């Protein structure tokens, strides 16, 4: 998969793509991640990436011209109907549909070229959404100053699902949310730490018993913290 990130803060991504799963996937050439400074696509004297909103109001709005130019250089066209198949342009914005495991899975399965536009909280010219953007995504119901942290979240959630990224093929399937509920508790050595003991069932080697215990604990946690996942009203899974 090729990922192109368009941002006015390219330095933001300096270290975050150099660690852990994302680093491993890049080294294995499972994913290629390129960060592009939107300002590089400006042609005006002042290299302006944003401007005041028509109609008045606070804050600045990202201008359309450099974003159109960036998309044209990456995808060969600025009409989403004509994008190469397997390509999507995602705009990260609080107005988007909420990122869920099912959305990450859909993107991991269907896409080989992902272009991410990091919005600013104040806004982006609507002609970008109308003409260029195939998917508007938010990462949750809270305010971020920009789409950059959301881009890191989105890329991580997708890259770990790409075949070959994780050590064992089953490790993603066992994660929280892949099953639709939260994960069970985990323990490692020592079996007793400061008087706190690891549950006996995990030590006795009876795998059927262990699986039963894990399923029960996962359900308990989900009931307490994320009842919505069990009621199936979260629009997902
Ligand atoms: Cl994608 N962008 C911003 N600015 N705020 C958000 C968000 C995105 N997702 C949740 N809050």
Boltz pocket constraint, residues with backbone or C-beta under 6 A from the ligand:
constraints:
  - pocket:
      binder: B
      contacts: [[A, 91], [A, 92], [A, 93], [A, 94], [A, 119], [A, 120], [A, 121], [A, 137], [A, 138], [A, 139], [A, 140], [A, 141], [A, 142], [A, 143], [A, 144], [A, 145], [A, 146], [A, 147], [A, 150]]
      max_distance: 6.0
